[in-house]
């Protein structure tokens, strides 16, 4: 199945108003990251067991593990969860950077080392969220 169709099917499967919030975020991230690689992770492991929420991914970076192994992963992720929406901003070396830099101005959101979680788009400042995304895409912190 084509990634774009998997993404659209996933967004369409969400109940309103989360569906329209996810669609708006998807479009905003695409505008912030033109030409970025798209990913879709259905949340299942190799045995077909659900291990996480499905995620839409944008862009790519290389994760380096101890021992020299590497793996490619998305830079920005978007996922529905039981209480709202999560935006993942992956790859910051400083796990406090996201919360320190954007946490105070995002609005009603929970911010961790790589995740911004909120109930609905109306609860956050979309311009600040986009700034956090563009900041990560511009370089590692």
SEGUSE-16396 format. One record per residue (C-alpha): residue in one letter; x, y, z. Coordinates in steps of 0.1 Angstrom, whole numbers, always signed. Layout:
% SEGUSE-16396
+--------+-------+-------+-------+
! torvex !    px !    py !    pz !
+--------+-------+-------+-------+
!      a !     X !     Y !     Z !
...
+--------+-------+-------+-------+
END
This chain:
% SEGUSE-16396
+--------+-------+-------+-------+
! torvex !    px !    py !    pz !
+--------+-------+-------+-------+
!      x !    +0 !    +0 !    +0 !
!      x !   +13 !   +35 !    -8 !
!      x !   +24 !   +54 !   +23 !
!      x !    +2 !   +84 !   +14 !
!      x !   -29 !   +62 !   +13 !
!      x !   -19 !   +45 !   +47 !
!      x !   -16 !   +80 !   +62 !
!      x !   -49 !   +92 !   +48 !
!      x !   -67 !   +60 !   +59 !
!      x !   -52 !   +65 !   +94 !
!      x !   -63 !  +101 !   +96 !
!      x !   -98 !   +92 !   +82 !
!      x !  -101 !   +65 !  +109 !
!      x !  -100 !   +90 !  +137 !
!      x !  -133 !  +103 !  +152 !
!      x !  -142 !  +140 !  +148 !
!      x !  -128 !  +165 !  +158 !
!      x !   -95 !  +146 !  +162 !
!      x !   -97 !  +137 !  +125 !
!      x !   -98 !  +174 !  +114 !
!      x !   -70 !  +183 !  +139 !
!      x !   -48 !  +155 !  +125 !
!      x !   -55 !  +165 !   +89 !
!      x !   -47 !  +201 !   +97 !
!      x !   -14 !  +191 !  +114 !
!      x !    -5 !  +168 !   +86 !
!      x !    -9 !  +196 !   +61 !
!      x !   +10 !  +221 !   +83 !
!      x !   +39 !  +196 !   +88 !
!      x !   +41 !  +189 !   +50 !
!      x !   +43 !  +227 !   +44 !
!      x !   +70 !  +231 !   +70 !
!      x !   +90 !  +201 !   +55 !
!      x !   +84 !  +202 !   +17 !
!      x !   +98 !  +171 !    +0 !
!      x !  +104 !  +153 !   +33 !
!      x !  +103 !  +115 !   +33 !
!      x !   +69 !  +102 !   +46 !
!      x !   +66 !   +72 !   +68 !
!      x !   +37 !   +52 !   +83 !
!      x !   +42 !   +29 !  +112 !
!      x !   +12 !    +8 !  +120 !
!      x !   +24 !    +2 !  +156 !
!      x !   +28 !   -36 !  +151 !
!      x !   +60 !   -56 !  +157 !
!      x !   +73 !   -83 !  +134 !
!      x !   +48 !  -108 !  +149 !
!      x !   +19 !   -85 !  +142 !
!      x !   +14 !   -76 !  +179 !
!      x !    +4 !   -40 !  +186 !
!      x !   +33 !   -24 !  +206 !
!      x !   +26 !   +13 !  +200 !
!      x !    +1 !   +37 !  +186 !
!      x !    +3 !   +41 !  +148 !
!      x !   +24 !   +71 !  +137 !
!      x !   +29 !   +92 !  +107 !
!      x !   +65 !  +102 !  +102 !
!      x !   +82 !  +130 !   +83 !
!      x !  +119 !  +134 !   +73 !
!      x !  +147 !  +111 !   +84 !
!      x !  +177 !  +110 !  +106 !
!      x !  +201 !   +82 !  +116 !
!      x !  +201 !   +68 !  +151 !
!      x !  +235 !   +56 !  +162 !
!      x !  +236 !   +28 !  +187 !
!      x !  +265 !   +17 !  +210 !
!      x !  +286 !    -7 !  +191 !
!      x !  +283 !   +11 !  +158 !
!      x !  +249 !    -1 !  +146 !
!      x !  +227 !   +25 !  +129 !
!      x !  +190 !   +28 !  +120 !
!      x !  +170 !   +53 !  +101 !
!      x !  +140 !   +69 !  +118 !
!      x !  +116 !   +98 !  +112 !
!      x !  +125 !  +133 !  +126 !
!      x !   +89 !  +144 !  +132 !
!      x !   +61 !  +121 !  +141 !
!      x !   +23 !  +125 !  +145 !
!      x !    +1 !  +101 !  +164 !
!      x !   -34 !  +100 !  +178 !
!      x !   -36 !   +88 !  +214 !
!      x !   -65 !   +81 !  +238 !
!      x !   -64 !  +116 !  +253 !
!      x !   -55 !  +136 !  +222 !
!      x !   -26 !  +140 !  +198 !
!      x !   +12 !  +136 !  +201 !
!      x !   +38 !  +153 !  +180 !
!      x !   +72 !  +136 !  +183 !
!      x !  +103 !  +157 !  +176 !
!      x !  +130 !  +131 !  +175 !
!      x !  +168 !  +133 !  +177 !
!      x !  +176 !  +162 !  +201 !
!      x !  +207 !  +153 !  +220 !
!      x !  +197 !  +175 !  +249 !
!      x !  +166 !  +159 !  +263 !
!      x !  +156 !  +191 !  +281 !
!      x !  +159 !  +214 !  +250 !
!      x !  +123 !  +210 !  +237 !
!      x !  +106 !  +217 !  +270 !
!      x !  +130 !  +245 !  +279 !
!      x !  +128 !  +262 !  +245 !
!      x !   +91 !  +258 !  +236 !
!      x !   +73 !  +244 !  +267 !
!      x !   +63 !  +278 !  +281 !
!      x !   +48 !  +292 !  +249 !
!      x !   +31 !  +262 !  +234 !
!      x !    -1 !  +265 !  +254 !
!      x !   -19 !  +236 !  +271 !
!      x !    +5 !  +208 !  +262 !
!      x !   +27 !  +183 !  +280 !
!      x !   +63 !  +185 !  +267 !
!      x !   +90 !  +158 !  +273 !
!      x !  +124 !  +152 !  +258 !
!      x !  +108 !  +144 !  +224 !
!      x !   +70 !  +145 !  +227 !
!      x !   +45 !  +173 !  +227 !
!      x !   +11 !  +160 !  +238 !
!      x !   -21 !  +179 !  +238 !
!      x !   -59 !  +174 !  +237 !
!      x !   -68 !  +195 !  +206 !
!      x !   -53 !  +220 !  +183 !
!      x !   -73 !  +248 !  +199 !
!      x !   -52 !  +242 !  +231 !
!      x !   -19 !  +251 !  +215 !
!      x !    -1 !  +278 !  +196 !
!      x !    +4 !  +263 !  +161 !
!      x !   +30 !  +288 !  +152 !
!      x !   +51 !  +277 !  +182 !
!      x !   +46 !  +241 !  +173 !
!      x !   +57 !  +248 !  +137 !
!      x !   +87 !  +267 !  +151 !
!      x !   +97 !  +236 !  +172 !
!      x !   +94 !  +214 !  +141 !
!      x !  +115 !  +238 !  +119 !
!      x !  +141 !  +242 !  +146 !
!      x !  +146 !  +204 !  +148 !
!      x !  +148 !  +200 !  +110 !
!      x !  +173 !  +229 !  +108 !
!      x !  +198 !  +210 !  +130 !
!      x !  +205 !  +189 !  +160 !
!      x !  +204 !  +205 !  +195 !
+--------+-------+-------+-------+
END
